[in-house]
Amino acid sequence: MGDGRDAGDDTVASGDTRAAGAPEDTARRLRAVCGELSTRFFERDDVVRTLVVTLLAGQHSLVLGPPGTAKSELARELTGRIDGAAYWEILLSKFTAPTRMFGPIDVAALARGEYRQVYDGRATTAHVAFIDEIFKCSTAALNETLGYLNERIYHPENGGAPIRCPLIGAITASNELPGGEDSAAIYDRLLVRIEVGYLEDPSNFAALVRSAVGRPAAPVPRTTLELAALQRAVGEGVPAVDVPDAIVDAVVTLRAALRRKELVASDRRWRQAVALLQASAYLDGRAAVAETDLSVLTHVLWDSPAQRPVVEREVLNLVNPDAREALDLADVIEELEAQLDAMAGQSREALSEWVIKNAHHKLAMAGKRLERLREEAAGAGRSTAAIDRVTGRQRAVRARVLTEALGVDASMVPTQL
C-alpha cells in the first residue's frame, strides 16, 4: 500500500541488457514500474496495476474520484515510463472545440487559400492520451471523441480521408459520473472504471505530509520500457495468452450470478474483458489465464459506484476466499464507524465506555485477522488489493475512535490497539 517497499526481484534498471523487448523482459519491466509507482503513490497499488493491465489490453480506463487524488500525476508518471511514446493530455470543458483536441487550423496555409490542420502534439498522434473531465466533452467534439476511442480514427475538418491514430489506450478522469446521454455514450466506451479516494491509512497520510517538507530527495529506481516493446505486447503477446475452458466456465458462472442481482453488462463488454484477463496473466508472466486474473473484472462490470461492492463480492466468491472474508470484516468496520457517527455529541465518558465494551475488541480482532489474511494471500500468490483496502479502512476508523472518542493522538499509538 505504498509502504516504502521496493520492487523486489522484479526491479529492472532501464539500462538492463537482458533480451530487451522479449515478452518476459517486457512483463518484468512493467511489474517493476508497478512496484515503483505503488511506492510513490500511497494506497494506489491496485489502481496502478489495473491501469497497466488496461494499457496492455489496448483498452481505455476511467479514474473516478474527487479533486486532489493524484489522477493526472499518476497518468503522467506511468506514461513517462514508456520511452518513445507520444503523450497528449487535455482538460475538457463544454466549450472545447474538436480542433483543439485533434489539430488546429494551419493559419499560414489558410492565408494561401489552403485548409489544413496541424496534427503534431495532438490526440491524433498520441500513443497514450490522458483526458481529464472526460464527461465535459463538448457536443461539437462528441462524435470525433467517440470515433477516436472506438476505432482510433479522426475525420478531418475538411472532409478528407479518415486519419488512423496510433493510440494504444486512453486514461480518462472525472470527479463525477456522466449526467446526460452524450456523456453516457462516452462512459460506455470506457471498459475499466476505477474509484479513487483520499488517503485513509493514517500512516500513509503522515508520510504524505512529511513528503511536503523540502528535503533533498534520495534517488529512486526508475524502470522504463520501449514503446515498441509495449506495442508488441499489446498486438502479439497478450492475444497469445491462453484462456482455459475452466476460466470460460467461471466467466459464465459470474455472468449468471450478476444477472440474479439484476446487474447486466453488454455482450461487447464481456468480450472486451477477455483481453483484460489475458493482459493480467501476461503481466504476471504466465502463458494462460488463471482464476486470480478474474479479480480485474471488479473494475469492469458495474455502472454506478453503488454496484461495485456487489460485483466485487461476486467476483471474489469465485476467486479469492481471503478477500471475501476481508469484505465481511469491512462490514463490521463500517458498522462501528456508523455507531461512532451516531454518538456525536455524547460525553467523553459514554464514548470511552463504548470503546472499551465494543469498538476496542472488534477493531483489534479485525486488524489481526486482516494481517493474517494478507500473509496467507501473498503466500499463495493471490491478489491482496481488497485486503489492503479494508486494512486502510480499519486503520482510518481506528484513528477516528482514538481521536474522537478517547482524545488520543492516533499518530502516537502503535498500529494495533
Summary of the structure (lengths in Angstrom):
residues: 417
radius of gyration: 23.3
end to end distance: 20.2
largest distance: 83.0
contacts: 1331
relative contact order: 0.12
helix: 57%
strand: 9%
